[in-house]
Amino acid sequence: MKFDDLDKKMRIYETAHDYCVLPGIHIVTRLDGRNFTKLTKETHQFQTPYDIRFRDLMIETTKHLMQCGFKIIFAYTQSDEISLLFHLEDNGFHRKERKLISILAAEASAKFSLLLSDIGIFDCRVIQLPSHKLAVDYFRWRNEDAYRNALNAHCYWLLRDQGQSKTEATNQLSGKSVAFKNQLLFDSRINFNDLPSWQKRGVGLYWESYQKKSTNPTTGAVAFAERRRIHVELELPKKDAFSLFLSDFIQTYS
């Protein structure tokens, strides 16, 4: 069989189940660290429940993903997860799901591993959102999830530091209200409201324009050129204010 005939024959099996995100659908991808609890708590012993060093590794990994060939207009990271919102008209790799998943998982894993000097692996999924509102709701969901996780994490590690086992700490918090957990922290002189916003609400990243100053080496004249850079927002708004922030932001790029 000639190569061209063989190639045509086998390509059918390779591409038969290619799924592409339809035009007009918002693409969001979420990446999650694989076995990161063991990696960060046992192997590298980052500070619990939150460590600025780990936060910065995630921020730098997110920045890398925003610059690896896709039109990412907003990114969000909390704990060991990263969510990316694509420009509505991004047509990279013809919007093939398998390409988005494989490339982003590989890019994130490679960048994080280089930063950590150890192997850190991410998986990836594609979320298709057919409306502007659902795109906003997705990030509102992750923002609220970050808040819930932060409260649980601070309570859990407080109990662990007080000598409770994993099972004991988990059982004591199971089914307890937000008020109970806040009081638990407050009794140990921890005011949850005073903790850093990035722990409770995650971190947002997006492109911004700025004026870069330069000097003509011949004439000495000062000139300004518009450039783009990634802004890292550690003080994201919460609840409805966060939804409004995202809604205005997405409309600008849609």
C-alpha positions as CSV (number, residue, x, y, z in Angstrom):
1,M,0.0,0.0,0.0
2,K,1.3,3.4,-0.9
3,F,2.0,5.8,1.9
4,D,-0.6,8.4,0.8
5,D,-3.3,5.7,0.8
6,L,-2.1,4.4,4.2
7,D,-2.0,7.9,5.7
8,K,-5.5,8.6,4.5
9,K,-6.8,5.3,5.9
10,M,-5.3,5.8,9.3
11,R,-6.2,9.5,9.7
12,I,-9.8,8.4,9.9
13,Y,-9.1,6.5,13.1
14,E,-7.1,9.4,14.6
15,T,-9.7,12.1,13.9
16,A,-13.0,10.2,14.0
17,H,-13.8,11.4,17.5
18,D,-12.5,14.9,17.2
19,Y,-14.9,17.3,19.0
20,C,-14.7,21.0,18.3
21,V,-16.3,23.8,20.4
22,L,-18.8,25.6,18.2
23,P,-18.4,29.3,17.2
24,G,-20.1,31.7,19.6
25,I,-19.6,29.4,22.6
26,H,-17.4,30.6,25.5
27,I,-14.4,28.3,26.1
28,V,-13.2,27.9,29.7
29,T,-10.5,25.4,30.6
30,R,-9.8,24.3,34.1
31,L,-6.5,22.7,35.1
32,D,-6.0,20.8,38.4
33,G,-2.9,19.6,40.1
34,R,-2.6,15.8,40.3
35,N,-1.7,14.5,43.7
36,F,-0.7,18.0,44.8
37,T,-1.7,17.3,48.4
38,K,1.2,14.8,48.7
39,L,3.5,17.0,46.6
40,T,3.0,20.2,48.6
41,K,2.3,18.9,52.1
42,E,4.6,15.9,52.3
43,T,7.3,16.1,49.7
44,H,8.0,19.8,49.8
45,Q,6.3,20.7,53.1
46,F,4.8,24.1,52.1
47,Q,3.3,26.0,55.0
48,T,-0.3,25.1,55.8
49,P,-3.0,26.0,55.0
50,Y,-1.5,28.5,52.6
51,D,2.0,29.4,51.4
52,I,2.9,32.5,49.4
53,R,5.6,30.5,47.7
54,F,3.1,28.0,46.3
55,R,0.7,30.8,45.4
56,D,3.5,32.5,43.4
57,L,4.3,29.2,41.6
58,M,0.7,29.0,40.5
59,I,0.6,32.6,39.4
60,E,3.7,32.2,37.3
61,T,2.3,29.0,35.8
62,T,-0.9,30.8,34.9
63,K,1.0,33.7,33.3
64,H,2.8,31.1,31.1
65,L,-0.5,29.7,30.0
66,M,-1.7,33.1,29.0
67,Q,1.3,33.5,26.7
68,C,1.5,30.1,25.1
69,G,-0.4,30.8,21.9
70,F,-4.0,31.1,22.9
71,K,-6.1,34.3,23.3
72,I,-6.8,34.2,27.1
73,I,-8.6,37.2,28.3
74,F,-9.0,36.3,32.0
75,A,-7.4,33.7,34.2
76,Y,-8.2,32.7,37.8
77,T,-6.2,30.6,40.2
78,Q,-7.0,29.3,43.6
79,S,-5.3,26.5,45.5
80,D,-4.0,24.0,42.9
81,E,-6.4,24.9,40.1
82,I,-6.3,27.3,37.2
83,S,-9.3,28.5,35.1
84,L,-8.8,30.2,31.7
85,L,-11.4,32.2,29.7
86,F,-10.7,32.3,26.0
87,H,-11.6,35.2,23.7
88,L,-14.9,34.4,22.2
89,E,-13.3,34.4,18.7
90,D,-10.2,32.4,19.5
91,N,-9.9,29.7,16.8
92,G,-6.7,28.1,17.9
93,F,-6.4,24.5,16.6
94,H,-9.9,25.0,15.2
95,R,-11.2,24.8,18.7
96,K,-10.5,21.1,19.0
97,E,-11.0,19.9,22.5
98,R,-8.3,17.3,22.4
99,K,-5.8,19.9,21.4
100,L,-6.8,22.4,24.0
101,I,-6.6,19.7,26.7
102,S,-3.3,18.1,25.7
103,I,-1.4,21.3,25.1
104,L,-2.5,23.2,28.2
105,A,-2.0,20.3,30.5
106,A,1.5,19.8,29.0
107,E,2.4,23.5,29.2
108,A,1.2,23.8,32.8
109,S,3.0,20.6,33.9
110,A,6.2,21.6,32.2
111,K,6.3,25.2,33.6
112,F,5.3,24.2,37.1
113,S,7.9,21.4,37.2
114,L,10.6,23.8,36.1
115,L,9.7,26.3,38.7
116,L,9.5,23.7,41.5
117,S,12.5,21.6,40.3
118,D,10.3,18.6,40.7
119,I,7.5,16.9,38.8
120,G,4.1,18.5,39.1
121,I,1.4,17.2,36.8
122,F,-1.9,18.9,35.8
123,D,-5.0,17.5,34.2
124,C,-7.3,19.7,32.1
125,R,-10.9,19.8,31.0
126,V,-12.9,22.0,28.7
127,I,-16.1,23.7,29.8
128,Q,-18.4,25.0,27.1
129,L,-20.6,27.9,28.2
130,P,-23.2,29.0,25.7
131,S,-23.9,32.5,27.2
132,H,-22.2,35.5,28.7
133,K,-24.0,35.0,31.9
134,L,-22.9,31.4,32.3
135,A,-19.3,32.5,31.8
136,V,-19.7,35.0,34.6
137,D,-21.5,32.3,36.8
138,Y,-18.6,29.9,36.2
139,F,-16.0,32.2,37.7
140,R,-18.4,33.3,40.5
141,W,-18.7,29.6,41.3
142,R,-14.9,29.2,41.5
143,N,-14.7,32.4,43.6
144,E,-17.2,31.1,46.1
145,D,-15.5,27.7,46.1
146,A,-12.3,29.4,47.1
147,Y,-14.0,31.1,50.0
148,R,-15.5,27.8,51.3
149,N,-12.2,26.0,50.8
150,A,-10.3,28.7,52.7
151,L,-12.6,28.6,55.7
152,N,-12.5,24.8,55.8
153,A,-8.7,24.7,55.4
154,H,-8.0,27.2,58.2
155,C,-10.3,25.3,60.6
156,Y,-8.9,21.9,59.6
157,W,-5.2,22.9,60.1
158,L,-6.1,24.7,63.3
159,L,-7.4,21.5,64.7
160,R,-4.5,19.5,63.4
161,D,-2.1,22.0,65.1
162,Q,-4.0,21.4,68.3
163,G,-3.2,17.7,68.1
164,Q,-6.2,16.2,66.4
165,S,-5.7,13.5,63.8
166,K,-6.9,13.7,60.2
167,T,-10.0,11.8,61.0
168,E,-10.8,13.7,64.2
169,A,-10.4,17.1,62.5
170,T,-12.5,16.0,59.5
171,N,-15.3,14.6,61.7
172,Q,-15.4,17.7,63.9
173,L,-16.0,19.9,60.9
174,S,-18.4,17.7,59.1
175,G,-21.8,19.3,58.7
176,K,-20.9,22.3,60.7
177,S,-22.1,25.8,59.7
178,V,-20.1,28.7,58.5
179,A,-20.9,30.5,61.8
180,F,-19.5,27.5,63.8
181,K,-16.3,27.5,61.8
182,N,-15.8,31.3,62.1
183,Q,-16.3,31.0,65.8
184,L,-13.8,28.1,66.0
185,L,-11.2,30.3,64.4
186,F,-12.2,33.4,66.5
187,D,-11.8,31.5,69.7
188,S,-8.1,30.9,68.7
189,R,-7.7,34.6,67.9
190,I,-8.1,34.2,64.1
191,N,-10.5,36.6,62.5
192,F,-11.3,35.0,59.1
193,N,-12.4,38.4,57.7
194,D,-8.9,39.7,58.3
195,L,-7.1,37.0,56.4
196,P,-5.5,37.9,53.0
197,S,-8.1,38.2,50.2
198,W,-6.1,35.9,47.8
199,Q,-6.6,33.1,50.3
200,K,-10.3,33.6,50.4
201,R,-11.1,34.7,46.9
202,G,-8.3,33.5,44.7
203,V,-6.2,35.5,42.2
204,G,-7.3,37.0,38.9
205,L,-5.0,37.7,36.0
206,Y,-5.8,39.7,32.9
207,W,-4.1,41.8,30.2
208,E,-3.7,45.6,30.7
209,S,-2.2,48.3,28.5
210,Y,0.4,50.7,29.8
211,Q,2.7,53.4,28.4
212,K,6.4,52.5,28.1
213,K,8.8,55.4,28.2
214,S,11.7,55.4,25.8
215,T,14.4,57.9,24.7
216,N,15.6,58.4,21.1
217,P,19.3,57.6,21.3
218,T,20.1,60.2,18.5
219,T,17.9,63.2,19.5
220,G,17.3,62.5,23.1
221,A,13.6,63.0,22.6
222,V,11.3,61.2,25.0
223,A,8.5,59.0,23.4
224,F,5.9,56.7,24.8
225,A,4.7,53.4,23.3
226,E,1.7,51.4,24.3
227,R,2.5,47.9,25.5
228,R,0.6,45.1,27.1
229,R,1.3,43.2,30.3
230,I,-0.4,40.8,32.6
231,H,-1.9,42.3,35.7
232,V,-2.1,40.1,38.8
233,E,-5.1,41.0,41.0
234,L,-4.7,39.8,44.6
235,E,-7.7,41.8,45.9
236,L,-10.6,40.5,43.8
237,P,-14.1,41.8,44.7
238,K,-16.6,39.3,46.2
239,K,-20.1,38.1,45.5
240,D,-22.2,40.4,43.3
241,A,-19.3,42.9,42.9
242,F,-17.2,40.1,41.5
243,S,-19.9,39.1,39.0
244,L,-20.2,42.8,37.9
245,F,-16.5,43.0,37.5
246,L,-16.4,39.9,35.3
247,S,-19.5,40.9,33.3
248,D,-18.0,44.2,32.3
249,F,-14.7,42.6,31.5
250,I,-16.1,39.8,29.3
251,Q,-18.3,42.3,27.4
252,T,-15.2,44.3,26.5
253,Y,-13.7,41.3,24.7
254,S,-16.9,39.8,23.2
